[in-house]
């Protein structure tokens, strides 16, 4: 704790980063990102199609689950994004 007090008082880059992470507002960031995605629907047909398929822009439960293994998540993500080597 003594080291943190010294680092924080000196306003080092590490202390600024840790304070930024501690004060990060996930809900505000999500709202900002959703607004940007919705604005892009005017310029990108792919984004517009995605907004039609997923109007709430909800995150799939697979990405929040600890049950899915990493290689499974990657394979499904590649299929969803058409980033695969299948014919």
C-alpha positions as CSV (number, residue, x, y, z in Angstrom):
1,X,0.0,0.0,0.0
2,X,2.9,2.3,0.7
3,X,4.3,1.8,-2.8
4,X,0.9,2.5,-4.3
5,X,0.6,5.7,-2.3
6,X,4.0,6.9,-3.6
7,X,3.3,5.9,-7.2
8,X,-0.2,7.5,-7.1
9,X,1.2,10.7,-5.5
10,X,3.9,10.9,-8.2
11,X,1.2,10.6,-11.0
12,X,3.2,8.0,-12.8
13,X,1.9,6.5,-16.1
14,X,1.2,3.2,-14.2
15,X,-0.9,5.0,-11.6
16,X,-2.8,7.0,-14.2
17,X,-3.6,3.7,-16.1
18,X,-4.7,1.9,-12.9
19,X,-6.9,4.9,-11.9
20,X,-8.4,4.9,-15.4
21,X,-9.2,1.2,-15.2
22,X,-10.7,1.5,-11.7
23,X,-12.9,4.4,-12.9
24,X,-14.0,2.9,-16.2
25,X,-17.7,3.0,-16.8
26,X,-18.7,-0.1,-18.8
27,X,-22.3,1.0,-19.4
28,X,-21.3,4.4,-20.7
29,X,-18.7,2.8,-23.1
30,X,-21.3,0.3,-24.4
31,X,-23.8,3.1,-25.0
32,X,-21.2,5.1,-26.9
33,X,-20.2,2.1,-29.0
34,X,-23.8,1.3,-29.8
35,X,-24.4,4.8,-30.9
36,X,-21.4,4.7,-33.2
37,X,-22.5,1.4,-34.7
38,X,-26.0,2.7,-35.4
39,X,-24.5,5.8,-37.1
40,X,-22.4,3.5,-39.4
41,X,-25.6,1.9,-40.7
42,X,-25.9,4.8,-43.1
43,X,-22.5,4.1,-44.7
44,X,-22.1,0.4,-44.5
45,X,-24.6,-2.2,-45.8
46,X,-23.0,-4.9,-43.7
47,X,-23.6,-2.9,-40.5
48,X,-27.1,-2.1,-41.6
49,X,-27.8,-5.8,-42.2
50,X,-26.3,-6.7,-38.8
51,X,-28.6,-4.1,-37.1
52,X,-31.6,-5.7,-38.8
53,X,-30.6,-9.2,-37.7
54,X,-29.7,-8.1,-34.1
55,X,-31.7,-4.8,-33.4
56,X,-30.7,-4.7,-29.7
57,X,-27.0,-5.4,-30.6
58,X,-26.9,-7.9,-27.8
59,X,-23.8,-9.9,-27.2
60,X,-24.1,-13.7,-27.6
61,X,-24.1,-15.5,-24.3
62,X,-21.2,-17.7,-25.5
63,X,-18.8,-14.7,-25.1
64,X,-19.8,-14.3,-21.4
65,X,-19.8,-18.0,-20.5
66,X,-16.8,-19.8,-18.9
67,X,-18.1,-23.1,-20.3
68,X,-17.1,-22.5,-23.9
69,X,-13.5,-23.4,-24.7
70,X,-11.4,-20.9,-26.5
71,X,-10.9,-22.9,-29.7
72,X,-14.7,-23.5,-29.9
73,X,-15.4,-19.8,-29.5
74,X,-12.9,-19.0,-32.2
75,X,-14.4,-21.5,-34.6
76,X,-17.9,-20.2,-34.1
77,X,-16.8,-16.6,-34.4
78,X,-15.1,-17.4,-37.7
79,X,-18.3,-19.0,-39.0
80,X,-20.4,-16.1,-37.9
81,X,-18.0,-13.6,-39.5
82,X,-17.5,-15.6,-42.7
83,X,-13.8,-15.7,-41.9
84,X,-13.3,-19.4,-42.6
85,X,-11.7,-21.6,-45.3
86,X,-14.9,-23.5,-46.1
87,X,-16.1,-23.6,-49.7
